[in-house]
Amino acid sequence: MAEREPFRWPVRVYWEDTDAGGVVYHASYLRFLERARTEWLRALGIGQMAFKETTGLAFLVREMQLDFLRAALLDDELSVTVAVKERRAASILFGQTIERTDGACLVRADVRVACVDTRRMRAVAIPADLILEPSP
């Protein structure tokens, strides 16, 4: 059986993403990673606001480990990947990368998100009918 490709989301680097030298500011990478996870959920038919309104739940970042390998620059075209590495009862561990379109890997990230009851701000089990399985 062929291994499934990770979800990919394109990102263009704009002025607002960079420092005065045209190099992507480190916090901008976090936004790129977040956008890709949001679009991954949307591609699965899950809108985060609708999910929150119907269930009272949301996915919040619990922890991140990032490895900055190379810098992205103003106007670069990037591809941000999302793959589920592990699913626990109340959390999901994502493996993510940010690459330039020439294939150079710029950032590697492991991001754990927790499913949280937004009224109590406590971790709760991910609903059983939500299909978010690890990528093979």
Phi, psi and omega in degrees: 000134181286143179285136179291138176287146175292156174296140179235140177230127180282143177222137173253139179275124178250169179309316184299342181272353190245167172270189183296340180267003181081014178262137181299128178290140188304322181292337178296327178299325178297319177296319179298317180296316180298315180301318181295319177296321178297316181289329175298312177299316180300320179295335176274001179087018182246107173273130187295322179292316179297319178300314180295316182293324183274333184246340187076013182247157175210159175260122180241143179293128179261317178202156179219144169230123183238142176237107180274111186263318180212160181269143169265152184237163177312132176079357176299146171260126185240162174230125181252127182257156177222127174219137176280120179267326184202141173237124173253179182303318185238009181210163178228134174257120178258142166258128182227151172226157169237121183235151169281161181293347175278001177096352180291127177278124183260321183218139169242137182219143165247125184232120175259127175247144178252144173275124189233136170286115187289341178283318182262348184053048178234145176295139177223165179296141174292133180307136184299330182278359178272112185271100178224074187267155176301143174289140181295000000 
